[in-house]
Amino acid sequence: MNKMSKLLAHLATARADEVRLAVSPKLDVSRRSKLGQFMTPAPIAERMASMFGPMPQEIRLIDAGAGIGALTAAFIAEALSRPAKPASISVTCFEVDEDMTVHLADTLENCALACASNGVTFRSQIIRDDYILASSEPLLAKSFSFNRAILNPPYGKINSASRWRSALRQSGIETVNLYSAFVALAVKQLEDGGELVAITPRSFCNGPYYEPFRHYLLSNTALLELLVFESRKKAFADDDVLQENVIFLARKDKTHSPTVRLKTDASETRHVPMDQVVRPSDPHAFIRLAVSNGDADLASRIQELPCTLANLGIKVSTGRVVDFRAKHHLRKESGEDTAPLIYPGHMKDAGVVWPIEGFRKHNAIAVDDYTRPQLVPAGRYVLTKRFSAKEERRRIVASVYNTSQAAGIENHLNYFHDNGSGLSMELAVGLTAYLNSTVVDNYFRLFSGHTQVNATDLRNLHYPSRPQLERLGQLAPSSQEAIDILIAELLSQRIRQEIA
């Protein structure tokens, strides 16, 4: 590639980034949130494009949710920089926002100039339509066949009664968010051997809501590489996005690759056996991102612990009181014919402070025929927050709650119980200490990229044995440092044998 050709190849990317920096701050916040518009910075776009393997001679690329075309521009620059240039590149860009398509057309013109200067045939089309709905149209869908896909899909929940959900089901896809829907459709439209690179939230890697999507992705593609961003702000710093993101490369192939390349934005690539990323015995197909040797060692030690909750003979459930449904029964203060109502805000220092004077939520719930089935009996329970606040250092936040009367547990909490009844003091304290430990927090982060902790996550976690947890409860560690020391010792084979 001569100097002028090289300049033109990168000009489209540079100009797209200039437009992004100028346009992004001016976007309407509510419309941006509705459309999930977070435009890709040039360094991220270039990194994504570089992840593709060898390019075919005739490239047919899809960029769904193309925005101003930053990903397409980066892909063209990458393809033209390879020693073996393609003969032709055909690009299909989906973009529903009319304002964006003006800038997208300019980007594609720059891409055409770059290809022409390198002797590569270039064709492009902008489809100003909803990608999900268009992909469900039989006549249109027949024309969608690609061998490369590059995506920064929109983020947004899909309502169960929406046209999107209906259209996706027609395509055999079940998922809950726009980003996973875009990825699944792009996979469906790839020919065998085609490659996809996407930047998405990490949330699809675990949890029950994305389980159908994980099974779809893993049954239709081979995961080849995953790049995890260590900082919540790193990928989209200019847009103040706090979502944890991952970039992944997948090949349309029903045969899994034996190894996966894992890395962070600040570490060397680590080649990990596929069965350590997705355990064959895991029915939920959680994707575990142990990006360092230390992560892998931690995962191994936690997974070697002897028990699940079923082995311990205890259960975890989500709080039964949904406050907006029970609003006529809620009380600011306790009184006759009321029961305590526990919110996440009542949790403090591994315990519960109740009631709280001037509490912005409610301290009590009226006891009547409607609310009585929603209460738990008197006893001792372990509570965990389902959603950890941004300022909290830990994902799993646990507390012991001891109530002398029936009580309500609000729906933003999970609670551990013995078949509906309370736990022994030693077991409750030991279980709380284990859940609040640094090693459990670090382990949980290996396969969770968001602040939500589902009951399913807690059921799939491995635990020490019941005697070990009770012993931990007897020691009653009073500080986080003491908890971490005891848990570290518990994870060593010597201590496990001593107190098993």
WOWONOR-V396423 format. One record per residue. N is the residue number from 1. RES is the residue in three letters. PSI is psi in whole degrees, 0 to 359 (999 if undefined). Layout:
# WOWONOR-V396423
n:N res:RES psi:PSI
n:N res:RES psi:PSI
This chain:
# WOWONOR-V396423
n:1 res:MET psi:124
n:2 res:ASN psi:173
n:3 res:LYS psi:316
n:4 res:MET psi:319
n:5 res:SER psi:319
n:6 res:LYS psi:320
n:7 res:LEU psi:314
n:8 res:LEU psi:325
n:9 res:ALA psi:325
n:10 res:HIS psi:352
n:11 res:LEU psi:320
n:12 res:ALA psi:320
n:13 res:THR psi:315
n:14 res:ALA psi:318
n:15 res:ARG psi:322
n:16 res:ALA psi:323
n:17 res:ASP psi:324
n:18 res:GLU psi:317
n:19 res:VAL psi:318
n:20 res:ARG psi:313
n:21 res:LEU psi:330
n:22 res:ALA psi:322
n:23 res:VAL psi:319
n:24 res:SER psi:313
n:25 res:PRO psi:342
n:26 res:LYS psi:355
n:27 res:LEU psi:140
n:28 res:ASP psi:127
n:29 res:VAL psi:316
n:30 res:SER psi:320
n:31 res:ARG psi:321
n:32 res:ARG psi:317
n:33 res:SER psi:319
n:34 res:LYS psi:318
n:35 res:LEU psi:353
n:36 res:GLY psi:41
n:37 res:GLN psi:106
n:38 res:PHE psi:103
n:39 res:MET psi:148
n:40 res:THR psi:122
n:41 res:PRO psi:151
n:42 res:ALA psi:316
n:43 res:PRO psi:324
n:44 res:ILE psi:317
n:45 res:ALA psi:317
n:46 res:GLU psi:321
n:47 res:ARG psi:319
n:48 res:MET psi:314
n:49 res:ALA psi:326
n:50 res:SER psi:345
n:51 res:MET psi:342
n:52 res:PHE psi:148
n:53 res:GLY psi:197
n:54 res:PRO psi:140
n:55 res:MET psi:142
n:56 res:PRO psi:163
n:57 res:GLN psi:324
n:58 res:GLU psi:100
n:59 res:ILE psi:131
n:60 res:ARG psi:105
n:61 res:LEU psi:138
n:62 res:ILE psi:135
n:63 res:ASP psi:96
n:64 res:ALA psi:129
n:65 res:GLY psi:48
n:66 res:ALA psi:339
n:67 res:GLY psi:234
n:68 res:ILE psi:2
n:69 res:GLY psi:20
n:70 res:ALA psi:320
n:71 res:LEU psi:318
n:72 res:THR psi:316
n:73 res:ALA psi:317
n:74 res:ALA psi:321
n:75 res:PHE psi:315
n:76 res:ILE psi:315
n:77 res:ALA psi:319
n:78 res:GLU psi:314
n:79 res:ALA psi:321
n:80 res:LEU psi:341
n:81 res:SER psi:348
n:82 res:ARG psi:149
n:83 res:PRO psi:319
n:84 res:ALA psi:99
n:85 res:LYS psi:149
n:86 res:PRO psi:161
n:87 res:ALA psi:326
n:88 res:SER psi:152
n:89 res:ILE psi:123
n:90 res:SER psi:126
n:91 res:VAL psi:131
n:92 res:THR psi:118
n:93 res:CYS psi:125
n:94 res:PHE psi:130
n:95 res:GLU psi:120
n:96 res:VAL psi:340
n:97 res:ASP psi:113
n:98 res:GLU psi:323
n:99 res:ASP psi:323
n:100 res:MET psi:326
n:101 res:THR psi:336
n:102 res:VAL psi:313
n:103 res:HIS psi:325
n:104 res:LEU psi:318
n:105 res:ALA psi:320
n:106 res:ASP psi:318
n:107 res:THR psi:317
n:108 res:LEU psi:327
n:109 res:GLU psi:319
n:110 res:ASN psi:324
n:111 res:CYS psi:320
n:112 res:ALA psi:319
n:113 res:LEU psi:317
n:114 res:ALA psi:318
n:115 res:CYS psi:318
n:116 res:ALA psi:321
n:117 res:SER psi:344
n:118 res:ASN psi:7
n:119 res:GLY psi:27
n:120 res:VAL psi:127
n:121 res:THR psi:133
n:122 res:PHE psi:130
n:123 res:ARG psi:146
n:124 res:SER psi:154
n:125 res:GLN psi:143
n:126 res:ILE psi:122
n:127 res:ILE psi:108
n:128 res:ARG psi:71
n:129 res:ASP psi:165
n:130 res:ASP psi:120
n:131 res:TYR psi:317
n:132 res:ILE psi:312
n:133 res:LEU psi:320
n:134 res:ALA psi:324
n:135 res:SER psi:345
n:136 res:SER psi:352
n:137 res:GLU psi:118
n:138 res:PRO psi:315
n:139 res:LEU psi:318
n:140 res:LEU psi:314
n:141 res:ALA psi:328
n:142 res:LYS psi:335
n:143 res:SER psi:355
n:144 res:PHE psi:97
n:145 res:SER psi:119
n:146 res:PHE psi:160
n:147 res:ASN psi:357
n:148 res:ARG psi:144
n:149 res:ALA psi:136
n:150 res:ILE psi:127
n:151 res:LEU psi:135
n:152 res:ASN psi:82
n:153 res:PRO psi:159
n:154 res:PRO psi:155
n:155 res:TYR psi:133
n:156 res:GLY psi:142
n:157 res:LYS psi:150
n:158 res:ILE psi:117
n:159 res:ASN psi:142
n:160 res:SER psi:337
n:161 res:ALA psi:10
n:162 res:SER psi:163
n:163 res:ARG psi:328
n:164 res:TRP psi:312
n:165 res:ARG psi:319
n:166 res:SER psi:317
n:167 res:ALA psi:320
n:168 res:LEU psi:320
n:169 res:ARG psi:327
n:170 res:GLN psi:332
n:171 res:SER psi:5
n:172 res:GLY psi:26
n:173 res:ILE psi:130
n:174 res:GLU psi:113
n:175 res:THR psi:171
n:176 res:VAL psi:357
n:177 res:ASN psi:151
n:178 res:LEU psi:321
n:179 res:TYR psi:317
n:180 res:SER psi:329
n:181 res:ALA psi:315
n:182 res:PHE psi:317
n:183 res:VAL psi:315
n:184 res:ALA psi:318
n:185 res:LEU psi:319
n:186 res:ALA psi:320
n:187 res:VAL psi:315
n:188 res:LYS psi:325
n:189 res:GLN psi:354
n:190 res:LEU psi:142
n:191 res:GLU psi:162
n:192 res:ASP psi:133
n:193 res:GLY psi:350
n:194 res:GLY psi:156
n:195 res:GLU psi:146
n:196 res:LEU psi:135
n:197 res:VAL psi:128
n:198 res:ALA psi:148
n:199 res:ILE psi:123
n:200 res:THR psi:169
n:201 res:PRO psi:156
n:202 res:ARG psi:354
n:203 res:SER psi:336
n:204 res:PHE psi:346
n:205 res:CYS psi:339
n:206 res:ASN psi:178
n:207 res:GLY psi:155
n:208 res:PRO psi:331
n:209 res:TYR psi:328
n:210 res:TYR psi:9
n:211 res:GLU psi:313
n:212 res:PRO psi:322
n:213 res:PHE psi:317
n:214 res:ARG psi:315
n:215 res:HIS psi:321
n:216 res:TYR psi:312
n:217 res:LEU psi:313
n:218 res:LEU psi:338
n:219 res:SER psi:347
n:220 res:ASN psi:349
n:221 res:THR psi:162
n:222 res:ALA psi:119
n:223 res:LEU psi:126
n:224 res:LEU psi:324
n:225 res:GLU psi:141
n:226 res:LEU psi:130
n:227 res:LEU psi:120
n:228 res:VAL psi:133
n:229 res:PHE psi:122
n:230 res:GLU psi:327
n:231 res:SER psi:139
n:232 res:ARG psi:339
n:233 res:LYS psi:358
n:234 res:LYS psi:315
n:235 res:ALA psi:317
n:236 res:PHE psi:56
n:237 res:ALA psi:322
n:238 res:ASP psi:337
n:239 res:ASP psi:7
n:240 res:ASP psi:45
n:241 res:VAL psi:125
n:242 res:LEU psi:358
n:243 res:GLN psi:138
n:244 res:GLU psi:131
n:245 res:ASN psi:160
n:246 res:VAL psi:143
n:247 res:ILE psi:133
n:248 res:PHE psi:148
n:249 res:LEU psi:127
n:250 res:ALA psi:146
n:251 res:ARG psi:136
n:252 res:LYS psi:104
n:253 res:ASP psi:129
n:254 res:LYS psi:355
n:255 res:THR psi:124
n:256 res:HIS psi:145
n:257 res:SER psi:142
n:258 res:PRO psi:332
n:259 res:THR psi:158
n:260 res:VAL psi:138
n:261 res:ARG psi:117
n:262 res:LEU psi:139
n:263 res:LYS psi:163
n:264 res:THR psi:175
n:265 res:ASP psi:354
n:266 res:ALA psi:16
n:267 res:SER psi:167
n:268 res:GLU psi:158
n:269 res:THR psi:138
n:270 res:ARG psi:128
n:271 res:HIS psi:117
n:272 res:VAL psi:134
n:273 res:PRO psi:139
n:274 res:MET psi:327
n:275 res:ASP psi:353
n:276 res:GLN psi:338
n:277 res:VAL psi:314
n:278 res:VAL psi:111
n:279 res:ARG psi:129
n:280 res:PRO psi:332
n:281 res:SER psi:357
n:282 res:ASP psi:109
n:283 res:PRO psi:341
n:284 res:HIS psi:351
n:285 res:ALA psi:44
n:286 res:PHE psi:141
n:287 res:ILE psi:114
n:288 res:ARG psi:125
n:289 res:LEU psi:72
n:290 res:ALA psi:89
n:291 res:VAL psi:354
n:292 res:SER psi:165
n:293 res:ASN psi:325
n:294 res:GLY psi:320
n:295 res:ASP psi:316
n:296 res:ALA psi:320
n:297 res:ASP psi:317
n:298 res:LEU psi:313
n:299 res:ALA psi:318
n:300 res:SER psi:317
n:301 res:ARG psi:320
n:302 res:ILE psi:316
n:303 res:GLN psi:340
n:304 res:GLU psi:350
n:305 res:LEU psi:147
n:306 res:PRO psi:344
n:307 res:CYS psi:148
n:308 res:THR psi:175
n:309 res:LEU psi:324
n:310 res:ALA psi:320
n:311 res:ASN psi:326
n:312 res:LEU psi:346
n:313 res:GLY psi:22
n:314 res:ILE psi:165
n:315 res:LYS psi:162
n:316 res:VAL psi:136
n:317 res:SER psi:164
n:318 res:THR psi:140
n:319 res:GLY psi:139
n:320 res:ARG psi:340
n:321 res:VAL psi:111
n:322 res:VAL psi:107
n:323 res:ASP psi:324
n:324 res:PHE psi:337
n:325 res:ARG psi:336
n:326 res:ALA psi:22
n:327 res:LYS psi:330
n:328 res:HIS psi:351
n:329 res:HIS psi:356
n:330 res:LEU psi:146
n:331 res:ARG psi:139
n:332 res:LYS psi:323
n:333 res:GLU psi:153
n:334 res:SER psi:157
n:335 res:GLY psi:196
n:336 res:GLU psi:143
n:337 res:ASP psi:32
n:338 res:THR psi:162
n:339 res:ALA psi:153
n:340 res:PRO psi:143
n:341 res:LEU psi:122
n:342 res:ILE psi:123
n:343 res:TYR psi:167
n:344 res:PRO psi:326
n:345 res:GLY psi:344
n:346 res:HIS psi:348
n:347 res:MET psi:133
n:348 res:LYS psi:129
n:349 res:ASP psi:49
n:350 res:ALA psi:15
n:351 res:GLY psi:193
n:352 res:VAL psi:130
n:353 res:VAL psi:115
n:354 res:TRP psi:138
n:355 res:PRO psi:168
n:356 res:ILE psi:120
n:357 res:GLU psi:131
n:358 res:GLY psi:18
n:359 res:PHE psi:135
n:360 res:ARG psi:340
n:361 res:LYS psi:228
n:362 res:HIS psi:151
n:363 res:ASN psi:346
n:364 res:ALA psi:163
n:365 res:ILE psi:135
n:366 res:ALA psi:142
n:367 res:VAL psi:116
n:368 res:ASP psi:188
n:369 res:ASP psi:331
n:370 res:TYR psi:317
n:371 res:THR psi:337
n:372 res:ARG psi:319
n:373 res:PRO psi:346
n:374 res:GLN psi:356
n:375 res:LEU psi:153
n:376 res:VAL psi:148
n:377 res:PRO psi:165
n:378 res:ALA psi:142
n:379 res:GLY psi:189
n:380 res:ARG psi:127
n:381 res:TYR psi:158
n:382 res:VAL psi:123
n:383 res:LEU psi:144
n:384 res:THR psi:145
n:385 res:LYS psi:135
n:386 res:ARG psi:333
n:387 res:PHE psi:116
n:388 res:SER psi:140
n:389 res:ALA psi:157
n:390 res:LYS psi:327
n:391 res:GLU psi:351
n:392 res:GLU psi:142
n:393 res:ARG psi:336
n:394 res:ARG psi:149
n:395 res:ARG psi:313
n:396 res:ILE psi:120
n:397 res:VAL psi:114
n:398 res:ALA psi:148
n:399 res:SER psi:152
n:400 res:VAL psi:132
n:401 res:TYR psi:118
n:402 res:ASN psi:115
n:403 res:THR psi:137
n:404 res:SER psi:1
n:405 res:GLN psi:167
n:406 res:ALA psi:143
n:407 res:ALA psi:158
n:408 res:GLY psi:137
n:409 res:ILE psi:119
n:410 res:GLU psi:156
n:411 res:ASN psi:347
n:412 res:HIS psi:10
n:413 res:LEU psi:147
n:414 res:ASN psi:153
n:415 res:TYR psi:138
n:416 res:PHE psi:138
n:417 res:HIS psi:168
n:418 res:ASP psi:86
n:419 res:ASN psi:42
n:420 res:GLY psi:346
n:421 res:SER psi:174
n:422 res:GLY psi:172
n:423 res:LEU psi:162
n:424 res:SER psi:157
n:425 res:MET psi:313
n:426 res:GLU psi:318
n:427 res:LEU psi:317
n:428 res:ALA psi:315
n:429 res:VAL psi:318
n:430 res:GLY psi:319
n:431 res:LEU psi:319
n:432 res:THR psi:317
n:433 res:ALA psi:318
n:434 res:TYR psi:313
n:435 res:LEU psi:329
n:436 res:ASN psi:1
n:437 res:SER psi:156
n:438 res:THR psi:323
n:439 res:VAL psi:322
n:440 res:VAL psi:319
n:441 res:ASP psi:314
n:442 res:ASN psi:320
n:443 res:TYR psi:316
n:444 res:PHE psi:324
n:445 res:ARG psi:341
n:446 res:LEU psi:328
n:447 res:PHE psi:15
n:448 res:SER psi:125
n:449 res:GLY psi:16
n:450 res:HIS psi:177
n:451 res:THR psi:7
n:452 res:GLN psi:137
n:453 res:VAL psi:106
n:454 res:ASN psi:157
n:455 res:ALA psi:326
n:456 res:THR psi:320
n:457 res:ASP psi:317
n:458 res:LEU psi:327
n:459 res:ARG psi:329
n:460 res:ASN psi:354
n:461 res:LEU psi:147
n:462 res:HIS psi:145
n:463 res:TYR psi:156
n:464 res:PRO psi:169
n:465 res:SER psi:166
n:466 res:ARG psi:314
n:467 res:PRO psi:323
n:468 res:GLN psi:316
n:469 res:LEU psi:320
n:470 res:GLU psi:322
n:471 res:ARG psi:319
n:472 res:LEU psi:321
n:473 res:GLY psi:326
n:474 res:GLN psi:324
n:475 res:LEU psi:337
n:476 res:ALA psi:64
n:477 res:PRO psi:137
n:478 res:SER psi:353
n:479 res:SER psi:160
n:480 res:GLN psi:322
n:481 res:GLU psi:317
n:482 res:ALA psi:320
n:483 res:ILE psi:312
n:484 res:ASP psi:324
n:485 res:ILE psi:314
n:486 res:LEU psi:319
n:487 res:ILE psi:320
n:488 res:ALA psi:319
n:489 res:GLU psi:322
n:490 res:LEU psi:326
n:491 res:LEU psi:351
n:492 res:SER psi:145
n:493 res:GLN psi:324
n:494 res:ARG psi:311
n:495 res:ILE psi:323
n:496 res:ARG psi:318
n:497 res:GLN psi:326
n:498 res:GLU psi:320
n:499 res:ILE psi:6
n:500 res:ALA psi:999
